[in-house]
Amino acid sequence: FTLQAEDATAFTELEYPFVFTNIGKNQVRSYNISAGKTTVFRRSASMPLKAAASKDRVAVLNYNGSISWYNPSSQILLADWYLTTDGDWIEF
């Protein structure tokens, strides 16, 4: 990735064949090692804090505590989950 911003708190996660990072601060990027393709997951909630992935889902934990769900091979936002003060999850 070629980015101008630096962030000492940025994360980098490997979930083969994807490498996920929030370098650049305001969105999560993935690089598919096998295909050589970069995907940018546009932010829908607050700043991304951490990402985890499986074959068919990417979960991004945001600084505000919400979780954004994406398809790992596209930029499609599947859902945003927010935790209520009652301890229930609301999906948007």
PyMOL Python script that loads the backbone (N, CA, C, O; Angstrom):
from pymol import cmd

cmd.read_pdbstr("""\
ATOM      1  N   PHE A   1       0.840  -1.180   0.000  1.00  0.00           N
ATOM      2  CA  PHE A   1       0.000   0.000   0.000  1.00  0.00           C
ATOM      3  C   PHE A   1       0.879   1.234   0.000  1.00  0.00           C
ATOM      4  O   PHE A   1       1.880   1.291   0.715  1.00  0.00           O
ATOM      5  N   THR A   2       0.519   2.195  -0.776  1.00  0.00           N
ATOM      6  CA  THR A   2       1.222   3.461  -0.768  1.00  0.00           C
ATOM      7  C   THR A   2       0.267   4.505  -0.212  1.00  0.00           C
ATOM      8  O   THR A   2      -0.708   4.876  -0.866  1.00  0.00           O
ATOM      9  N   LEU A   3       0.547   4.972   0.990  1.00  0.00           N
ATOM     10  CA  LEU A   3      -0.308   5.947   1.646  1.00  0.00           C
ATOM     11  C   LEU A   3       0.557   7.043   2.236  1.00  0.00           C
ATOM     12  O   LEU A   3       1.705   6.803   2.611  1.00  0.00           O
ATOM     13  N   GLN A   4       0.010   8.244   2.320  1.00  0.00           N
ATOM     14  CA  GLN A   4       0.778   9.355   2.844  1.00  0.00           C
ATOM     15  C   GLN A   4       0.679   9.490   4.355  1.00  0.00           C
ATOM     16  O   GLN A   4       1.568  10.076   4.972  1.00  0.00           O
ATOM     17  N   ALA A   5      -0.369   8.968   4.965  1.00  0.00           N
ATOM     18  CA  ALA A   5      -0.563   9.116   6.405  1.00  0.00           C
ATOM     19  C   ALA A   5       0.184   8.031   7.166  1.00  0.00           C
ATOM     20  O   ALA A   5       0.309   6.903   6.691  1.00  0.00           O
ATOM     21  N   GLU A   6       0.672   8.375   8.334  1.00  0.00           N
ATOM     22  CA  GLU A   6       1.295   7.396   9.217  1.00  0.00           C
ATOM     23  C   GLU A   6       0.455   7.300  10.482  1.00  0.00           C
ATOM     24  O   GLU A   6      -0.123   8.289  10.935  1.00  0.00           O
ATOM     25  N   ASP A   7       0.395   6.107  11.042  1.00  0.00           N
ATOM     26  CA  ASP A   7      -0.381   5.891  12.259  1.00  0.00           C
ATOM     27  C   ASP A   7       0.267   4.778  13.050  1.00  0.00           C
ATOM     28  O   ASP A   7       0.228   3.619  12.637  1.00  0.00           O
ATOM     29  N   ALA A   8       0.858   5.111  14.173  1.00  0.00           N
ATOM     30  CA  ALA A   8       1.538   4.115  14.999  1.00  0.00           C
ATOM     31  C   ALA A   8       0.564   3.128  15.633  1.00  0.00           C
ATOM     32  O   ALA A   8       0.987   2.071  16.101  1.00  0.00           O
ATOM     33  N   THR A   9      -0.722   3.444  15.661  1.00  0.00           N
ATOM     34  CA  THR A   9      -1.714   2.542  16.252  1.00  0.00           C
ATOM     35  C   THR A   9      -2.439   1.701  15.217  1.00  0.00           C
ATOM     36  O   THR A   9      -3.375   0.978  15.557  1.00  0.00           O
ATOM     37  N   ALA A  10      -2.027   1.782  13.964  1.00  0.00           N
ATOM     38  CA  ALA A  10      -2.692   1.026  12.894  1.00  0.00           C
ATOM     39  C   ALA A  10      -2.518  -0.474  13.104  1.00  0.00           C
ATOM     40  O   ALA A  10      -1.516  -0.919  13.663  1.00  0.00           O
ATOM     41  N   PHE A  11      -3.505  -1.250  12.651  1.00  0.00           N
ATOM     42  CA  PHE A  11      -3.408  -2.705  12.747  1.00  0.00           C
ATOM     43  C   PHE A  11      -3.124  -3.315  11.386  1.00  0.00           C
ATOM     44  O   PHE A  11      -3.430  -2.724  10.350  1.00  0.00           O
ATOM     45  N   THR A  12      -2.543  -4.491  11.400  1.00  0.00           N
ATOM     46  CA  THR A  12      -2.381  -5.315  10.205  1.00  0.00           C
ATOM     47  C   THR A  12      -2.702  -6.737  10.618  1.00  0.00           C
ATOM     48  O   THR A  12      -2.103  -7.267  11.554  1.00  0.00           O
ATOM     49  N   GLU A  13      -3.641  -7.355   9.925  1.00  0.00           N
ATOM     50  CA  GLU A  13      -4.093  -8.714  10.240  1.00  0.00           C
ATOM     51  C   GLU A  13      -3.970  -9.582   9.000  1.00  0.00           C
ATOM     52  O   GLU A  13      -4.316  -9.151   7.901  1.00  0.00           O
ATOM     53  N   LEU A  14      -3.482 -10.791   9.169  1.00  0.00           N
ATOM     54  CA  LEU A  14      -3.418 -11.759   8.074  1.00  0.00           C
ATOM     55  C   LEU A  14      -4.478 -12.814   8.285  1.00  0.00           C
ATOM     56  O   LEU A  14      -4.467 -13.526   9.290  1.00  0.00           O
ATOM     57  N   GLU A  15      -5.386 -12.915   7.346  1.00  0.00           N
ATOM     58  CA  GLU A  15      -6.391 -13.988   7.276  1.00  0.00           C
ATOM     59  C   GLU A  15      -6.281 -14.521   5.858  1.00  0.00           C
ATOM     60  O   GLU A  15      -7.017 -14.091   4.970  1.00  0.00           O
ATOM     61  N   TYR A  16      -5.360 -15.457   5.643  1.00  0.00           N
ATOM     62  CA  TYR A  16      -5.000 -15.901   4.302  1.00  0.00           C
ATOM     63  C   TYR A  16      -6.223 -16.231   3.472  1.00  0.00           C
ATOM     64  O   TYR A  16      -7.095 -16.962   3.944  1.00  0.00           O
ATOM     65  N   PRO A  17      -6.321 -15.725   2.263  1.00  0.00           N
ATOM     66  CA  PRO A  17      -5.300 -15.045   1.468  1.00  0.00           C
ATOM     67  C   PRO A  17      -5.333 -13.526   1.590  1.00  0.00           C
ATOM     68  O   PRO A  17      -4.752 -12.836   0.753  1.00  0.00           O
ATOM     69  N   PHE A  18      -6.007 -12.980   2.626  1.00  0.00           N
ATOM     70  CA  PHE A  18      -6.159 -11.536   2.750  1.00  0.00           C
ATOM     71  C   PHE A  18      -5.254 -10.967   3.827  1.00  0.00           C
ATOM     72  O   PHE A  18      -5.036 -11.598   4.861  1.00  0.00           O
ATOM     73  N   VAL A  19      -4.727  -9.770   3.584  1.00  0.00           N
ATOM     74  CA  VAL A  19      -4.051  -8.962   4.589  1.00  0.00           C
ATOM     75  C   VAL A  19      -4.932  -7.737   4.783  1.00  0.00           C
ATOM     76  O   VAL A  19      -5.250  -7.038   3.821  1.00  0.00           O
ATOM     77  N   PHE A  20      -5.329  -7.475   6.030  1.00  0.00           N
ATOM     78  CA  PHE A  20      -6.181  -6.333   6.351  1.00  0.00           C
ATOM     79  C   PHE A  20      -5.374  -5.309   7.126  1.00  0.00           C
ATOM     80  O   PHE A  20      -4.534  -5.666   7.953  1.00  0.00           O
ATOM     81  N   THR A  21      -5.631  -4.026   6.858  1.00  0.00           N
ATOM     82  CA  THR A  21      -4.964  -2.955   7.599  1.00  0.00           C
ATOM     83  C   THR A  21      -5.840  -1.713   7.603  1.00  0.00           C
ATOM     84  O   THR A  21      -6.668  -1.512   6.714  1.00  0.00           O
ATOM     85  N   ASN A  22      -5.642  -0.888   8.619  1.00  0.00           N
ATOM     86  CA  ASN A  22      -6.292   0.424   8.639  1.00  0.00           C
ATOM     87  C   ASN A  22      -5.246   1.528   8.509  1.00  0.00           C
ATOM     88  O   ASN A  22      -5.474   2.659   8.939  1.00  0.00           O
ATOM     89  N   ILE A  23      -4.110   1.202   7.920  1.00  0.00           N
ATOM     90  CA  ILE A  23      -3.114   2.233   7.624  1.00  0.00           C
ATOM     91  C   ILE A  23      -3.785   3.244   6.712  1.00  0.00           C
ATOM     92  O   ILE A  23      -4.416   2.869   5.724  1.00  0.00           O
ATOM     93  N   GLY A  24      -3.657   4.487   7.027  1.00  0.00           N
ATOM     94  CA  GLY A  24      -4.377   5.536   6.320  1.00  0.00           C
ATOM     95  C   GLY A  24      -5.527   6.041   7.165  1.00  0.00           C
ATOM     96  O   GLY A  24      -6.208   6.996   6.790  1.00  0.00           O
ATOM     97  N   LYS A  25      -5.746   5.406   8.300  1.00  0.00           N
ATOM     98  CA  LYS A  25      -6.604   5.829   9.399  1.00  0.00           C
ATOM     99  C   LYS A  25      -8.109   5.701   9.225  1.00  0.00           C
ATOM    100  O   LYS A  25      -8.774   5.244  10.155  1.00  0.00           O
ATOM    101  N   ASN A  26      -8.677   6.072   8.105  1.00  0.00           N
ATOM    102  CA  ASN A  26     -10.133   6.191   8.101  1.00  0.00           C
ATOM    103  C   ASN A  26     -10.887   5.096   7.365  1.00  0.00           C
ATOM    104  O   ASN A  26     -12.101   5.211   7.196  1.00  0.00           O
ATOM    105  N   GLN A  27     -10.219   4.039   6.921  1.00  0.00           N
ATOM    106  CA  GLN A  27     -10.921   2.913   6.317  1.00  0.00           C
ATOM    107  C   GLN A  27     -10.039   1.670   6.357  1.00  0.00           C
ATOM    108  O   GLN A  27      -8.821   1.757   6.513  1.00  0.00           O
ATOM    109  N   VAL A  28     -10.673   0.526   6.215  1.00  0.00           N
ATOM    110  CA  VAL A  28      -9.945  -0.737   6.199  1.00  0.00           C
ATOM    111  C   VAL A  28      -9.662  -1.108   4.756  1.00  0.00           C
ATOM    112  O   VAL A  28     -10.527  -0.986   3.889  1.00  0.00           O
ATOM    113  N   ARG A  29      -8.458  -1.557   4.511  1.00  0.00           N
ATOM    114  CA  ARG A  29      -8.043  -2.018   3.183  1.00  0.00           C
ATOM    115  C   ARG A  29      -7.659  -3.482   3.300  1.00  0.00           C
ATOM    116  O   ARG A  29      -7.135  -3.918   4.325  1.00  0.00           O
ATOM    117  N   SER A  30      -7.922  -4.235   2.247  1.00  0.00           N
ATOM    118  CA  SER A  30      -7.454  -5.614   2.212  1.00  0.00           C
ATOM    119  C   SER A  30      -6.674  -5.821   0.926  1.00  0.00           C
ATOM    120  O   SER A  30      -6.939  -5.200  -0.103  1.00  0.00           O
ATOM    121  N   TYR A  31      -5.714  -6.706   1.023  1.00  0.00           N
ATOM    122  CA  TYR A  31      -4.931  -7.089  -0.146  1.00  0.00           C
ATOM    123  C   TYR A  31      -5.045  -8.594  -0.270  1.00  0.00           C
ATOM    124  O   TYR A  31      -4.671  -9.321   0.651  1.00  0.00           O
ATOM    125  N   ASN A  32      -5.556  -9.076  -1.397  1.00  0.00           N
ATOM    126  CA  ASN A  32      -5.672 -10.506  -1.653  1.00  0.00           C
ATOM    127  C   ASN A  32      -4.336 -10.971  -2.218  1.00  0.00           C
ATOM    128  O   ASN A  32      -3.990 -10.644  -3.353  1.00  0.00           O
ATOM    129  N   ILE A  33      -3.589 -11.732  -1.429  1.00  0.00           N
ATOM    130  CA  ILE A  33      -2.257 -12.186  -1.813  1.00  0.00           C
ATOM    131  C   ILE A  33      -2.312 -13.058  -3.060  1.00  0.00           C
ATOM    132  O   ILE A  33      -1.449 -12.947  -3.930  1.00  0.00           O
ATOM    133  N   SER A  34      -3.310 -13.919  -3.157  1.00  0.00           N
ATOM    134  CA  SER A  34      -3.432 -14.832  -4.293  1.00  0.00           C
ATOM    135  C   SER A  34      -3.772 -14.107  -5.594  1.00  0.00           C
ATOM    136  O   SER A  34      -3.217 -14.416  -6.648  1.00  0.00           O
ATOM    137  N   ALA A  35      -4.686 -13.143  -5.510  1.00  0.00           N
ATOM    138  CA  ALA A  35      -5.160 -12.462  -6.712  1.00  0.00           C
ATOM    139  C   ALA A  35      -4.423 -11.158  -7.000  1.00  0.00           C
ATOM    140  O   ALA A  35      -4.520 -10.621  -8.104  1.00  0.00           O
ATOM    141  N   GLY A  36      -3.683 -10.643  -6.006  1.00  0.00           N
ATOM    142  CA  GLY A  36      -2.997  -9.373  -6.186  1.00  0.00           C
ATOM    143  C   GLY A  36      -3.945  -8.190  -6.279  1.00  0.00           C
ATOM    144  O   GLY A  36      -3.647  -7.200  -6.946  1.00  0.00           O
ATOM    145  N   LYS A  37      -5.094  -8.292  -5.605  1.00  0.00           N
ATOM    146  CA  LYS A  37      -6.132  -7.265  -5.693  1.00  0.00           C
ATOM    147  C   LYS A  37      -6.303  -6.545  -4.364  1.00  0.00           C
ATOM    148  O   LYS A  37      -6.319  -7.171  -3.304  1.00  0.00           O
ATOM    149  N   THR A  38      -6.431  -5.226  -4.430  1.00  0.00           N
ATOM    150  CA  THR A  38      -6.680  -4.408  -3.242  1.00  0.00           C
ATOM    151  C   THR A  38      -8.147  -4.016  -3.194  1.00  0.00           C
ATOM    152  O   THR A  38      -8.723  -3.634  -4.212  1.00  0.00           O
ATOM    153  N   THR A  39      -8.753  -4.109  -2.019  1.00  0.00           N
ATOM    154  CA  THR A  39     -10.140  -3.712  -1.806  1.00  0.00           C
ATOM    155  C   THR A  39     -10.183  -2.734  -0.649  1.00  0.00           C
ATOM    156  O   THR A  39      -9.520  -2.944   0.367  1.00  0.00           O
ATOM    157  N   VAL A  40     -10.954  -1.667  -0.792  1.00  0.00           N
ATOM    158  CA  VAL A  40     -11.136  -0.690   0.272  1.00  0.00           C
ATOM    159  C   VAL A  40     -12.553  -0.830   0.807  1.00  0.00           C
ATOM    160  O   VAL A  40     -13.521  -0.739   0.052  1.00  0.00           O
ATOM    161  N   PHE A  41     -12.672  -1.053   2.116  1.00  0.00           N
ATOM    162  CA  PHE A  41     -13.978  -1.139   2.769  1.00  0.00           C
ATOM    163  C   PHE A  41     -14.304   0.252   3.306  1.00  0.00           C
ATOM    164  O   PHE A  41     -13.709   0.705   4.285  1.00  0.00           O
ATOM    165  N   ARG A  42     -15.238   0.914   2.667  1.00  0.00           N
ATOM    166  CA  ARG A  42     -15.594   2.268   3.069  1.00  0.00           C
ATOM    167  C   ARG A  42     -16.182   2.267   4.479  1.00  0.00           C
ATOM    168  O   ARG A  42     -16.982   1.402   4.838  1.00  0.00           O
ATOM    169  N   ARG A  43     -15.777   3.229   5.245  1.00  0.00           N
ATOM    170  CA  ARG A  43     -16.226   3.334   6.627  1.00  0.00           C
ATOM    171  C   ARG A  43     -17.693   3.719   6.654  1.00  0.00           C
ATOM    172  O   ARG A  43     -18.129   4.607   5.922  1.00  0.00           O
ATOM    173  N   SER A  44     -18.453   3.040   7.508  1.00  0.00           N
ATOM    174  CA  SER A  44     -19.873   3.368   7.636  1.00  0.00           C
ATOM    175  C   SER A  44     -20.190   3.864   9.037  1.00  0.00           C
ATOM    176  O   SER A  44     -21.231   4.486   9.252  1.00  0.00           O
ATOM    177  N   ALA A  45     -19.323   3.603   9.977  1.00  0.00           N
ATOM    178  CA  ALA A  45     -19.546   4.014  11.358  1.00  0.00           C
ATOM    179  C   ALA A  45     -18.373   4.900  11.781  1.00  0.00           C
ATOM    180  O   ALA A  45     -18.009   5.828  11.058  1.00  0.00           O
ATOM    181  N   SER A  46     -17.786   4.624  12.933  1.00  0.00           N
ATOM    182  CA  SER A  46     -16.640   5.407  13.370  1.00  0.00           C
ATOM    183  C   SER A  46     -15.343   4.801  12.830  1.00  0.00           C
ATOM    184  O   SER A  46     -15.384   3.874  12.021  1.00  0.00           O
ATOM    185  N   MET A  47     -14.212   5.308  13.263  1.00  0.00           N
ATOM    186  CA  MET A  47     -12.912   4.854  12.772  1.00  0.00           C
ATOM    187  C   MET A  47     -12.713   3.370  13.081  1.00  0.00           C
ATOM    188  O   MET A  47     -13.097   2.911  14.157  1.00  0.00           O
ATOM    189  N   PRO A  48     -12.119   2.616  12.156  1.00  0.00           N
ATOM    190  CA  PRO A  48     -11.898   1.186  12.383  1.00  0.00           C
ATOM    191  C   PRO A  48     -10.792   0.947  13.401  1.00  0.00           C
ATOM    192  O   PRO A  48      -9.776   1.643  13.412  1.00  0.00           O
ATOM    193  N   LEU A  49     -11.007  -0.053  14.260  1.00  0.00           N
ATOM    194  CA  LEU A  49     -10.064  -0.388  15.321  1.00  0.00           C
ATOM    195  C   LEU A  49      -9.369  -1.723  15.069  1.00  0.00           C
ATOM    196  O   LEU A  49      -8.174  -1.860  15.327  1.00  0.00           O
ATOM    197  N   LYS A  50     -10.119  -2.708  14.565  1.00  0.00           N
ATOM    198  CA  LYS A  50      -9.594  -4.054  14.357  1.00  0.00           C
ATOM    199  C   LYS A  50     -10.477  -4.784  13.358  1.00  0.00           C
ATOM    200  O   LYS A  50     -11.664  -4.484  13.230  1.00  0.00           O
ATOM    201  N   ALA A  51      -9.890  -5.747  12.648  1.00  0.00           N
ATOM    202  CA  ALA A  51     -10.662  -6.535  11.683  1.00  0.00           C
ATOM    203  C   ALA A  51     -10.368  -8.014  11.870  1.00  0.00           C
ATOM    204  O   ALA A  51      -9.273  -8.404  12.274  1.00  0.00           O
ATOM    205  N   ALA A  52     -11.366  -8.821  11.568  1.00  0.00           N
ATOM    206  CA  ALA A  52     -11.220 -10.278  11.560  1.00  0.00           C
ATOM    207  C   ALA A  52     -12.028 -10.779  10.377  1.00  0.00           C
ATOM    208  O   ALA A  52     -13.016 -10.163   9.980  1.00  0.00           O
ATOM    209  N   ALA A  53     -11.597 -11.910   9.813  1.00  0.00           N
ATOM    210  CA  ALA A  53     -12.265 -12.386   8.603  1.00  0.00           C
ATOM    211  C   ALA A  53     -12.372 -13.892   8.573  1.00  0.00           C
ATOM    212  O   ALA A  53     -11.583 -14.608   9.190  1.00  0.00           O
ATOM    213  N   SER A  54     -13.368 -14.355   7.838  1.00  0.00           N
ATOM    214  CA  SER A  54     -13.519 -15.760   7.482  1.00  0.00           C
ATOM    215  C   SER A  54     -13.620 -15.797   5.965  1.00  0.00           C
ATOM    216  O   SER A  54     -13.396 -14.780   5.308  1.00  0.00           O
ATOM    217  N   LYS A  55     -13.952 -16.943   5.402  1.00  0.00           N
ATOM    218  CA  LYS A  55     -14.046 -17.040   3.949  1.00  0.00           C
ATOM    219  C   LYS A  55     -15.151 -16.165   3.369  1.00  0.00           C
ATOM    220  O   LYS A  55     -15.034 -15.686   2.241  1.00  0.00           O
ATOM    221  N   ASP A  56     -16.228 -15.953   4.136  1.00  0.00           N
ATOM    222  CA  ASP A  56     -17.356 -15.231   3.547  1.00  0.00           C
ATOM    223  C   ASP A  56     -17.786 -13.970   4.296  1.00  0.00           C
ATOM    224  O   ASP A  56     -18.792 -13.363   3.930  1.00  0.00           O
ATOM    225  N   ARG A  57     -17.052 -13.560   5.333  1.00  0.00           N
ATOM    226  CA  ARG A  57     -17.401 -12.341   6.072  1.00  0.00           C
ATOM    227  C   ARG A  57     -16.153 -11.657   6.613  1.00  0.00           C
ATOM    228  O   ARG A  57     -15.178 -12.315   6.976  1.00  0.00           O
ATOM    229  N   VAL A  58     -16.195 -10.327   6.661  1.00  0.00           N
ATOM    230  CA  VAL A  58     -15.186  -9.515   7.336  1.00  0.00           C
ATOM    231  C   VAL A  58     -15.918  -8.728   8.411  1.00  0.00           C
ATOM    232  O   VAL A  58     -16.906  -8.054   8.122  1.00  0.00           O
ATOM    233  N   ALA A  59     -15.446  -8.806   9.640  1.00  0.00           N
ATOM    234  CA  ALA A  59     -16.012  -8.036  10.742  1.00  0.00           C
ATOM    235  C   ALA A  59     -15.005  -6.961  11.136  1.00  0.00           C
ATOM    236  O   ALA A  59     -13.840  -7.255  11.405  1.00  0.00           O
ATOM    237  N   VAL A  60     -15.463  -5.726  11.165  1.00  0.00           N
ATOM    238  CA  VAL A  60     -14.613  -4.604  11.559  1.00  0.00           C
ATOM    239  C   VAL A  60     -15.170  -4.024  12.848  1.00  0.00           C
ATOM    240  O   VAL A  60     -16.304  -3.547  12.887  1.00  0.00           O
ATOM    241  N   LEU A  61     -14.357  -4.069  13.910  1.00  0.00           N
ATOM    242  CA  LEU A  61     -14.715  -3.430  15.171  1.00  0.00           C
ATOM    243  C   LEU A  61     -14.341  -1.968  15.057  1.00  0.00           C
ATOM    244  O   LEU A  61     -13.199  -1.634  14.740  1.00  0.00           O
ATOM    245  N   ASN A  62     -15.302  -1.094  15.314  1.00  0.00           N
ATOM    246  CA  ASN A  62     -15.088   0.347  15.207  1.00  0.00           C
ATOM    247  C   ASN A  62     -14.862   0.960  16.587  1.00  0.00           C
ATOM    248  O   ASN A  62     -15.250   0.381  17.601  1.00  0.00           O
ATOM    249  N   TYR A  63     -14.235   2.128  16.619  1.00  0.00           N
ATOM    250  CA  TYR A  63     -13.926   2.801  17.881  1.00  0.00           C
ATOM    251  C   TYR A  63     -15.153   3.084  18.720  1.00  0.00           C
ATOM    252  O   TYR A  63     -15.050   3.140  19.945  1.00  0.00           O
ATOM    253  N   ASN A  64     -16.312   3.265  18.106  1.00  0.00           N
ATOM    254  CA  ASN A  64     -17.519   3.539  18.881  1.00  0.00           C
ATOM    255  C   ASN A  64     -18.177   2.262  19.409  1.00  0.00           C
ATOM    256  O   ASN A  64     -19.244   2.325  20.020  1.00  0.00           O
ATOM    257  N   GLY A  65     -17.545   1.097  19.178  1.00  0.00           N
ATOM    258  CA  GLY A  65     -18.074  -0.169  19.669  1.00  0.00           C
ATOM    259  C   GLY A  65     -18.967  -0.899  18.682  1.00  0.00           C
ATOM    260  O   GLY A  65     -19.353  -2.041  18.929  1.00  0.00           O
ATOM    261  N   SER A  66     -19.298  -0.272  17.587  1.00  0.00           N
ATOM    262  CA  SER A  66     -20.125  -0.941  16.582  1.00  0.00           C
ATOM    263  C   SER A  66     -19.286  -1.940  15.794  1.00  0.00           C
ATOM    264  O   SER A  66     -18.057  -1.880  15.799  1.00  0.00           O
ATOM    265  N   ILE A  67     -19.970  -2.854  15.120  1.00  0.00           N
ATOM    266  CA  ILE A  67     -19.317  -3.835  14.263  1.00  0.00           C
ATOM    267  C   ILE A  67     -19.898  -3.707  12.867  1.00  0.00           C
ATOM    268  O   ILE A  67     -21.113  -3.771  12.684  1.00  0.00           O
ATOM    269  N   SER A  68     -19.025  -3.525  11.881  1.00  0.00           N
ATOM    270  CA  SER A  68     -19.445  -3.448  10.490  1.00  0.00           C
ATOM    271  C   SER A  68     -19.087  -4.761   9.809  1.00  0.00           C
ATOM    272  O   SER A  68     -17.974  -5.264   9.966  1.00  0.00           O
ATOM    273  N   TRP A  69     -20.025  -5.314   9.055  1.00  0.00           N
ATOM    274  CA  TRP A  69     -19.844  -6.595   8.363  1.00  0.00           C
ATOM    275  C   TRP A  69     -19.761  -6.363   6.867  1.00  0.00           C
ATOM    276  O   TRP A  69     -20.572  -5.633   6.297  1.00  0.00           O
ATOM    277  N   TYR A  70     -18.764  -6.993   6.223  1.00  0.00           N
ATOM    278  CA  TYR A  70     -18.539  -6.838   4.792  1.00  0.00           C
ATOM    279  C   TYR A  70     -18.361  -8.194   4.124  1.00  0.00           C
ATOM    280  O   TYR A  70     -18.055  -9.193   4.775  1.00  0.00           O
ATOM    281  N   ASN A  71     -18.560  -8.206   2.815  1.00  0.00           N
ATOM    282  CA  ASN A  71     -18.171  -9.339   1.985  1.00  0.00           C
ATOM    283  C   ASN A  71     -16.678  -9.161   1.722  1.00  0.00           C
ATOM    284  O   ASN A  71     -16.280  -8.082   1.283  1.00  0.00           O
ATOM    285  N   PRO A  72     -15.819 -10.173   1.969  1.00  0.00           N
ATOM    286  CA  PRO A  72     -14.372  -9.970   1.850  1.00  0.00           C
ATOM    287  C   PRO A  72     -13.858  -9.714   0.439  1.00  0.00           C
ATOM    288  O   PRO A  72     -12.765  -9.169   0.285  1.00  0.00           O
ATOM    289  N   SER A  73     -14.596 -10.082  -0.579  1.00  0.00           N
ATOM    290  CA  SER A  73     -14.092  -9.906  -1.935  1.00  0.00           C
ATOM    291  C   SER A  73     -14.743  -8.725  -2.669  1.00  0.00           C
ATOM    292  O   SER A  73     -14.550  -8.557  -3.873  1.00  0.00           O
ATOM    293  N   SER A  74     -15.507  -7.917  -1.945  1.00  0.00           N
ATOM    294  CA  SER A  74     -16.125  -6.746  -2.556  1.00  0.00           C
ATOM    295  C   SER A  74     -16.135  -5.610  -1.537  1.00  0.00           C
ATOM    296  O   SER A  74     -15.679  -5.773  -0.405  1.00  0.00           O
ATOM    297  N   GLN A  75     -16.645  -4.491  -1.942  1.00  0.00           N
ATOM    298  CA  GLN A  75     -16.737  -3.348  -1.038  1.00  0.00           C
ATOM    299  C   GLN A  75     -18.120  -3.217  -0.420  1.00  0.00           C
ATOM    300  O   GLN A  75     -18.462  -2.172   0.134  1.00  0.00           O
ATOM    301  N   ILE A  76     -18.902  -4.261  -0.514  1.00  0.00           N
ATOM    302  CA  ILE A  76     -20.299  -4.202  -0.085  1.00  0.00           C
ATOM    303  C   ILE A  76     -20.416  -4.311   1.431  1.00  0.00           C
ATOM    304  O   ILE A  76     -19.954  -5.280   2.032  1.00  0.00           O
ATOM    305  N   LEU A  77     -21.043  -3.299   2.043  1.00  0.00           N
ATOM    306  CA  LEU A  77     -21.366  -3.328   3.461  1.00  0.00           C
ATOM    307  C   LEU A  77     -22.602  -4.193   3.630  1.00  0.00           C
ATOM    308  O   LEU A  77     -23.640  -3.923   3.027  1.00  0.00           O
ATOM    309  N   LEU A  78     -22.496  -5.233   4.448  1.00  0.00           N
ATOM    310  CA  LEU A  78     -23.633  -6.129   4.668  1.00  0.00           C
ATOM    311  C   LEU A  78     -24.516  -5.647   5.804  1.00  0.00           C
ATOM    312  O   LEU A  78     -25.741  -5.719   5.708  1.00  0.00           O
ATOM    313  N   ALA A  79     -23.903  -5.148   6.894  1.00  0.00           N
ATOM    314  CA  ALA A  79     -24.675  -4.687   8.043  1.00  0.00           C
ATOM    315  C   ALA A  79     -23.775  -3.938   9.009  1.00  0.00           C
ATOM    316  O   ALA A  79     -22.557  -4.113   9.011  1.00  0.00           O
ATOM    317  N   ASP A  80     -24.393  -3.102   9.826  1.00  0.00           N
ATOM    318  CA  ASP A  80     -23.743  -2.469  10.973  1.00  0.00           C
ATOM    319  C   ASP A  80     -24.505  -2.903  12.205  1.00  0.00           C
ATOM    320  O   ASP A  80     -25.734  -2.842  12.236  1.00  0.00           O
ATOM    321  N   TRP A  81     -23.782  -3.341  13.221  1.00  0.00           N
ATOM    322  CA  TRP A  81     -24.395  -3.737  14.490  1.00  0.00           C
ATOM    323  C   TRP A  81     -23.972  -2.747  15.560  1.00  0.00           C
ATOM    324  O   TRP A  81     -22.803  -2.374  15.650  1.00  0.00           O
ATOM    325  N   TYR A  82     -24.934  -2.326  16.370  1.00  0.00           N
ATOM    326  CA  TYR A  82     -24.678  -1.423  17.490  1.00  0.00           C
ATOM    327  C   TYR A  82     -25.205  -2.062  18.763  1.00  0.00           C
ATOM    328  O   TYR A  82     -26.282  -2.658  18.763  1.00  0.00           O
ATOM    329  N   LEU A  83     -24.452  -1.942  19.842  1.00  0.00           N
ATOM    330  CA  LEU A  83     -24.853  -2.471  21.141  1.00  0.00           C
ATOM    331  C   LEU A  83     -25.628  -1.396  21.894  1.00  0.00           C
ATOM    332  O   LEU A  83     -25.169  -0.261  22.017  1.00  0.00           O
ATOM    333  N   THR A  84     -26.804  -1.762  22.395  1.00  0.00           N
ATOM    334  CA  THR A  84     -27.628  -0.801  23.133  1.00  0.00           C
ATOM    335  C   THR A  84     -27.219  -0.792  24.594  1.00  0.00           C
ATOM    336  O   THR A  84     -26.453  -1.647  25.039  1.00  0.00           O
ATOM    337  N   THR A  85     -27.729   0.172  25.333  1.00  0.00           N
ATOM    338  CA  THR A  85     -27.456   0.241  26.769  1.00  0.00           C
ATOM    339  C   THR A  85     -28.102  -0.922  27.517  1.00  0.00           C
ATOM    340  O   THR A  85     -27.731  -1.204  28.656  1.00  0.00           O
ATOM    341  N   ASP A  86     -29.070  -1.607  26.886  1.00  0.00           N
ATOM    342  CA  ASP A  86     -29.712  -2.783  27.484  1.00  0.00           C
ATOM    343  C   ASP A  86     -28.944  -4.058  27.200  1.00  0.00           C
ATOM    344  O   ASP A  86     -29.323  -5.125  27.685  1.00  0.00           O
ATOM    345  N   GLY A  87     -27.859  -3.972  26.416  1.00  0.00           N
ATOM    346  CA  GLY A  87     -27.069  -5.143  26.089  1.00  0.00           C
ATOM    347  C   GLY A  87     -27.560  -5.902  24.860  1.00  0.00           C
ATOM    348  O   GLY A  87     -27.114  -7.022  24.609  1.00  0.00           O
ATOM    349  N   ASP A  88     -28.458  -5.316  24.101  1.00  0.00           N
ATOM    350  CA  ASP A  88     -28.969  -5.937  22.872  1.00  0.00           C
ATOM    351  C   ASP A  88     -28.242  -5.363  21.669  1.00  0.00           C
ATOM    352  O   ASP A  88     -27.786  -4.220  21.696  1.00  0.00           O
ATOM    353  N   TRP A  89     -28.134  -6.163  20.609  1.00  0.00           N
ATOM    354  CA  TRP A  89     -27.534  -5.702  19.365  1.00  0.00           C
ATOM    355  C   TRP A  89     -28.635  -5.251  18.419  1.00  0.00           C
ATOM    356  O   TRP A  89     -29.632  -5.951  18.240  1.00  0.00           O
ATOM    357  N   ILE A  90     -28.456  -4.081  17.811  1.00  0.00           N
ATOM    358  CA  ILE A  90     -29.371  -3.562  16.797  1.00  0.00           C
ATOM    359  C   ILE A  90     -28.634  -3.558  15.479  1.00  0.00           C
ATOM    360  O   ILE A  90     -27.489  -3.111  15.403  1.00  0.00           O
ATOM    361  N   GLU A  91     -29.289  -4.059  14.431  1.00  0.00           N
ATOM    362  CA  GLU A  91     -28.674  -4.087  13.105  1.00  0.00           C
ATOM    363  C   GLU A  91     -29.219  -2.966  12.242  1.00  0.00           C
ATOM    364  O   GLU A  91     -30.427  -2.731  12.188  1.00  0.00           O
ATOM    365  N   PHE A  92     -28.307  -2.279  11.568  1.00  0.00           N
ATOM    366  CA  PHE A  92     -28.690  -1.222  10.626  1.00  0.00           C
ATOM    367  C   PHE A  92     -28.258  -1.613   9.249  1.00  0.00           C
ATOM    368  O   PHE A  92     -28.481  -0.865   8.297  1.00  0.00           O
TER     369      PHE A  92
END
""", "prot")
cmd.dss("prot")
cmd.show_as("cartoon", "prot")
cmd.util.cbc("prot")
cmd.orient("prot")
